[in-house]
Amino acid sequence: MSAIAYEFVRARSLRTTWGGLLGLLALAAGATWVAVRQAGAVSIGSGEAAHLVTAGPGHTPVLIPAIMLATALACAREQRREALPSLLLALPRRGRVYLVKVVGTAVAAVAVAVLAVAASVGTARAVFGPTFLETAAIEAPAPRILAGFVAYVLCAAVLGLAIGTLSRGAPLIAIAAAALPAGAERLIAAAVSAGAPPAYRDLVRYLPFRAADRMLAVADGDLPPVVDGSVLAGTTLVLTVLAMITFVRRRA
């Protein structure tokens, strides 16, 4: 309970927590506004409406790299040498401390995802009218897409925490991690498609963020959305375990 209380008080008292939350919500609403302006005030289906709300039509939602960067950079202050000894003296059970950090990050990510959806719905509703909410949240496949979006944001935040812990919040590494969805994975996919034997080219679809993006597809793919999402979840789990081991063994 002491670790939970510490994380709660720390997150609530930091000005950067509230500034980061407002920044992420503004980014989500702004991305939706741009997508709505491009779509125009025309009749759309539930899948397209959900894509407008998540700001991820055909690509990784803009909130994913943003929350990865935010959580990775949030580790910087605490991982510095002047702050880490105080934390470990107050809470010596490092494994339990890190588990609380993971749970707290996951809960905060779900809250951010839900609030971002609400802000985006309000932005889109101003253009499409009051019926947009029913289209975007009730009619299939919108509920599946929105649930996948929340799970996606959760995994991205926990993954950002793991990367921030492993790198001690190094800004360049945090930026590189945030660029994974749009940058590194596209380069890997292009390299595999250009030089790999045909038998291995199908492996590109199992890159973590590419697989997770398919959770938000309107039409059902070859694999169930749960299977696509489990690729990113598995990657997040592996890095989280490595980050916990590093945190437990790290010299203060």
N, C-alpha and C positions, 0 to 999 in steps of 0.2 A: 504493500500500500504506500510505503514511503516513496518508492520509485515513481508510482503513478502520480502521487501528489506533487513530486518534484517536477515531472514533465508538464503537468497541467498548469502549475503556477508559472513555470518558465515560459511556456508557450503563450499564456494569457498576458504576461507582463511585458513581453518584448514588443516594441513598437513595430519591428519588422514583420511580425506575425500578421498584424492587421493590415499593414501596408501591402504585404505580399498577397493576402487574401483579396483585397480590393483590386490589386493589379491583375490577378488571375481572372476575376469576374469581369473586369473591364475588357480584358483581352478576349474572353469568350463572347461577350456581348458585341464587341467590335467586329470580330470575325463573322458572327452571324449577320450583323448589319451589312457587311460587305457581300456576303453570300445572298442575302435577301435582295439587295439592290441589283445584283447580277441576274437573279431569277425573275424579278419583277412581280407585280401584283397579279399573278395568274393562278389558275387552279392547279394544285399539286396533290400528289398522293401522299399517303402516310409515310412511306419510306423516304421520299424526298423531303417531307417536312421534318422527319427525325434527323436527316443529314444536315438540314439547315440549323437545327438546334444544336447539334454536336459540332458543327463547323468542320465536318469531315467528309464531304462528298467526293469519294474516289481517292482520298489520300488520308494520311494520318491526321487526326484532329489536332488543331493548333494548341489545345490545352495540354497535350501529352508531353511534347518537348519542354513546354514552359514549366510544368510542375516538376519534371525531372530536374531541370536546372535550378528551380527554387529550392527543392529539398536537398540537392547536392551542395549548394552554396550555404544552406542553413547549417551544415555540419562544420563549416570553417571556423566560426567563433569558438564553439565548444571544443573542437579538436586541437586548438592552439595550446601550447604548453602551459600558459598561465591559467587556463580554465579547466583543463582535464584533470589535474591533480585534485582540485577542490571537489569536483564531481565524484571522483573515485574514493576520496576520503569520506565523503558523506554517504555514499552508496557503494560499498566495496564489492557487492555481488555483481560483477560485470555482466554475466550472461543474462541475469534477470533484468538488469538495466537496459540492455540492448533489446530484449524482447518487448519491454514496455515502449521503447522508442518505435519499434516496428508496429506495434498495435496502435499507438497514438498517431503515427503517420498514416496508417490505413484508415482510421476513423476520420481523421482530418481530411484525407483525400476524398472519402465518400461524401463528406459535407460539402467540400469544394465542388465536386461533380454535380451534386444535387442543386446547389445554389447557382452554379454556372448554367445548368439546364433551365432553371427558373428565369435567370436574367436573359437568356437567349430566347426563351419562349415569349417573354415580354417584349423583346425587341422585334421578333418576327410577327407577333400579334398586332403590333402597331401598323404593319403593312397589310397583312392578310385578313385582319378582322378577328372578332371573337371566336369564330369557328375554328381557327387555327389550333387552339389548345386541344380540342377534341381530336382533330386529325393527327396531331403530333404525339399524343400521349395515349390514345385509346385504341385506335384502329391498328390492326396488324399491318406490317411487321414492326411498327414503331415501338411497342413495349420491349420487344427483343433487342432492338438496336439501342434503346436508351439503357437497358440493363447491361448490355455489353459495353456501353460507353462508361458507365460507372465502374465496372470491373476493370476496364482498361486504365482509367485514371488511377485506381487503387494500385494496380501493379506498377504503373509508371512511377508513382510517388515512392513506393517501397524500394523500387529499383534505384531511384535517385538517392535515397537514403543509404543504400548499400554502397553505391559508387562514391558518395561523399565520405563515408566512413573509411573505405579502403584508401582513398586519395587524400584524407585529412581535409577535405573541402577545397582542394586546389582548384582555382577558378578555371584554368585552361582545361583540366580534365573534366570539370563539370560542363563546360561549354561543348567539349568534344562528345560527351555522353548525350547531351541534349540534341546534338546533330545526328545521332545514330539513325533515327527514323527516316529523315529526309536525305541524309548525306551518305554515311558509310554503307548502309544497306543497299542503296541504289548502286554504289560503286561495286560492291560485292556481287550484286545481281548481274550487272553489266559484264564484269570480268568472268563470271561463271558462264554466262550465256555466250560469250565470245570465245572462250578458250577451253572450257571443260567438255569432256565427252558427253554425247547426248544422254547417256544413262544417268549422269549426275546433275543434269540441268534442272531436273524436277525438284532437287533439294532446295532451290531458291525459295520455293513457296513456304519452306519451314523456317525462314529467317524470322526472328521473334516478332518484329513489328509488322512485317508483311502478313504474317499469320493473324496477328491481332486485328489488323485492319479489316480482315475478312469477317470478323464478328459483326461489323457494322454494315455489311453488304445488304442490299434490299432483297436480292434473290438468294435462295439457299445454294451454297456451294457444294463441292464434292464431299467435303467433310462437315460435320456438325459444328456450329459456332463454339460449342464447349471445347471441342478438340483443337480448334484454331486458337482459342484463348489459352489453352493449357500450355502451348508452346512458350508464350511470353511468361506465363505463371511459373513454368519450370525453370526458365532462365532466371527469373526473379528469385526463386527459392534457392537456387545454387549460389547466386551472388550474395544473398542474405546470409546463408550459412558461412560463406567465406568471410563476409564482413564481421559476423559475430565472433568467429575464431580470431580474426585480426584484432578486434576490439578487446577481447578477453586477454590476449597475449601482449597487447601493445604496452610499451613502457610509457608511463605518464611523464 
